[in-house]
C-alpha cells in the first residue's frame, strides 16, 4: 500500500484524461500566471499595507512583531493556498472544470437523491453569492491600490487617485463585450514580469536585514499570538488579504491543467510572494515610516512610476480574471436553475467557457464605481474585502469535506487533521474579519444577501411554476394516441417544438391541435437535457426516439448539453441529423414553435408578497428564448397559455 492509502486517502478518479501526471507545456504555465494568479499576485499591493495600518491593529512596529506578522502571512499562504488548493482541492474537478458551483454539480451527480443534496445546493448558493461580492470589491481595491502608488513619489497627486481609478475601470468594463481572447496572449508575459519584479524588489531588503528570514519559522506567529492575543486576532483580518484569489486556482481549472497551475505556483508565484513579503517586512523594520505603502517604498525613486504602470496592468489583469469568473458563475447558476435565463454571448470560437453576460457586466460596472466613490481608498476598502474571501474559503472547505467523506471515502483521522489545520485557520480568519463588519465588512454581506434572495426566490418560484406547468401539459403518449384525421388538418411543414419535459406535450403543440386544428406534416420535439458536467460526451450527445400516431411518426431528439455549452438548437439539430440515422428534414424550411406560459399574479400586489413580485419581475425580464436557442426570428412562432400564481 502506498503512502496515500496508509493515510486513508483514496486517489480521486475524477480527473480529466491527460491531466494527471502529464507535463505542463511552458506556454500553458505562462498562461496560468496571467489568468489564475492575477488576484493573489496583486495582493502585495495592499495586504501588508493594511496589516501594518494602525487603523486595523494596535501591534507596535518592532522587529519581533514584524517577524510574527510575516510568519502569519507565509504560513497562512502555505496552509490555504499550497495545502488546501494546490495539493488537495484542485484534484476534485468536474470533468475538467472547477469552482464552487462546479463542485456542487459534481456532488449532485455523484450523490443523486442523497439527503445532503439540499444542503450542498444551499452552500453553493452562499458561496456563489460571496463570489459575486468579491467580483465587486476586487476590481475596486486592486486598481485603487495600484494608482495610489503615484502618491509615494508625488504626494500632490492624491486627489487624482479616484478619478484615474474610475477612468481605468470604465475602460475595463467597456472592453468586456470583446472578450479576453484578443488580449489574453499578453496576460501571461505581463504577469511573468510582475512576479519577477516582486522578487527583485524583495531581495535587496532581505540582504540588508537577513534576520527577517527567521520569520519563516512558525514559532514567530505563535509568539505574536501569545504576546498580543487580541491584537493578533484582529490582525488576522488583514493577513487573509494575502490569500485573496486563492479560489481562482480551482475556479480556472477548466482553462488550465492542474499540472500547469501547480508548476506556476511552485516555480514562480510562491517564491516571488515569499521574497516580496520578506522584503516588505525587512523594509518596515529598517524604515517604520514605510508602513504607509511598503511595496512601492521597496523601489528606488527612478523606478516608482514604471512600477505604478506595471502594477496597474497587473491589477487590470486581476480584475479581468474575476469579472470573467463572475460571468462563468452566472452561466453555471442559470444551468443549475439558480438564476433566470440571462442573455449570454460566446466570445471565443475555441473556448466554450469564455462568455460575456451584458446585464451582469453593467451591473458590476455600476456596483464597482459606487464602491470606489463610497470608500475612496484601498485602506478603507480593505475592511470590506476579507469577509467575502474567508466566507468563500469556509464554504468551499465544507463542500470539499463532503466530497472527501462521501465520494473519496477519507478516513476520519485524515478529515480531523484537515479540519484541525486548514479548517480551524479559516474559521479563525472568518471570525477575525467579522470584527470589521462595522467598518465596511457589511458590504460583501449586503451584496451576498441580495444574491441569496434572488437565487432562492428564483429556485423556489421556478420549481412551483414547473410543477403547475406539468399539470397543464397533457401526457405525451395520451395526446399522440388521441390524434385522428377527422379532428385536425395536416399542415405541409416541418415543425420543431423545443420542450424540456420528456413525458408531457409542448403547450404550443397542444394549442396547434386544440385551437388551430392543425397538425404539421413532420413534427420534431427537441429536448435539451442539461447535464451537471461542463461538456457532454460526444458519443452519447444525441438520441432519437420515434412515436407512432394515427397521423404518422413523431420524432423526439434529445440533446445532452453541459453547463458550459451553447443551447443553439438549429446547430444541434443539424449535427444530430448527420449522426442519427433516420433523422432527415429540410433545415432551411423548419418552423420553430416556442411554448410560452404567461404568468399573472393570482392576488392583488402587496408588500407582503414581495417574493412573488420579485419572481414575476425576474421571469418577465428573462432573456428572449429565441435568442437563447439561436432560433431564426422569421421562422419562430410563440404560442402558449396563461397561468395565475
Secondary structure as UniProt FT lines:
FT   HELIX           3..6
FT   TURN            7..8
FT   TURN            17..19
FT   HELIX           26..35
FT   HELIX           38..41
FT   HELIX           43..45
FT   HELIX           47..51
FT   TURN            54..56
FT   HELIX           63..77
FT   HELIX           78..88
FT   HELIX           89..91
FT   TURN            95..96
FT   HELIX           100..110
FT   TURN            111..113
FT   TURN            115..116
FT   HELIX           117..147
FT   TURN            148..149
FT   HELIX           150..153
FT   HELIX           155..160
FT   HELIX           161..174
FT   HELIX           176..178
FT   HELIX           181..208
FT   HELIX           210..216
FT   HELIX           219..227
FT   HELIX           229..239
FT   HELIX           240..243
FT   TURN            244..247
FT   HELIX           248..251
FT   HELIX           252..254
FT   HELIX           258..264
FT   HELIX           265..269
FT   HELIX           270..286
FT   HELIX           288..292
FT   HELIX           294..297
FT   HELIX           301..335
FT   TURN            336..337
FT   STRAND          345..346
FT   TURN            352..353
FT   STRAND          355..356
FT   HELIX           358..375
FT   HELIX           378..406
FT   HELIX           412..418
FT   HELIX           419..423
FT   HELIX           424..434
FT   TURN            435..436
FT   HELIX           437..439
FT   TURN            440..441
FT   HELIX           442..472
FT   HELIX           476..481
FT   TURN            485..487
FT   STRAND          489..498
FT   TURN            502..503
FT   HELIX           507..514
FT   STRAND          518..530
FT   HELIX           538..540
FT   STRAND          542..549
FT   TURN            550..551
FT   STRAND          552..561
FT   TURN            563..564
FT   HELIX           569..579
FT   TURN            581..582
FT   HELIX           587..589
FT   STRAND          591..600
FT   HELIX           607..609
FT   HELIX           610..620
FT   HELIX           625..628
FT   TURN            629..630
FT   HELIX           633..635
FT   STRAND          636..644
//
